Amino acid sequence: MFNKIALTLLIIGGINWGSIGIFQFDLVAWIFGGQTSILSRIIYTLVGLCAVWCISLLLRDDSESDREVRVMG
């Protein structure tokens, strides 16, 4: 469950970075009141922490992922 939440936040972060790169528009800052607002900073921090967590997904053994799917599915 935590992995899905982390991946969801990374997708949000990726969409935000895409909007910055293509349109020079920071969606998170627009929604939460600017880059320096506390809510924006919390979202940026959560996305960063999830990115660090997802590094572990890349380094995991495939057999561990298979076990997780069998237990959940």
N, C-alpha and C positions, 0 to 999 in steps of 0.2 A: 504494500500500500504506500509506504514511504517513497519507494522508487517511482511510483506513478505520480505522486505529488511533486517530487523533484523534477521529473521530466516535464510535467505540465508547466511548472514555473520557468524551466529553461526554454520551453516553446514560447512563452510570453516574452521572456527576455530576448529571444531570437527575433521575434516579430518587432519588438521595440527597436532593436539594433538595425533591423532592415528598414524600418521607417525613418530612422535617423540617417542611414546611409543613402537611401533613395530620395527621400523627401525633406531631409534636414528637419524632421519633426519628431520630438521626443514624446511619444504617446503616454508613457508613465507620468512624466512631469506635467503634461497637459491635464491628465485625469486627476492627479493628486495635488496640484497647486504649485508646480515649479520643482526644479531639481533639488533645491535646498529644503523643501518641506520635509517634515519628519516622516510622513507617509511614503513619499517617494524614496527617501533614504532607506526606509525599512524594506520596501519592495526591492530596491537595488541590492541591499545586503542579503535578502533571502535568495534572490536569483544567484548571486555570487556563491553563497553557501551550497546551494543545490548543484551548481556547476562543480564545485570541489567534490561533493558527494558522488556525482555521476562519473567522476574519474575512476572511482572504485568499480563502477559497472563495466568499464572497459577492461579493467585488470582482472576481473573475476573469471574463474574457470567455467567453460560452457556447461560442464556437468552440474555445476551448482545452479545455473539458471534452469536447466532441465528439471532438477528436483523441485525448484520453486514453482514451476509451471504445473508439475504433477500434483503438488500439495494444494495449490490454489484451484486447479481446474477440475 
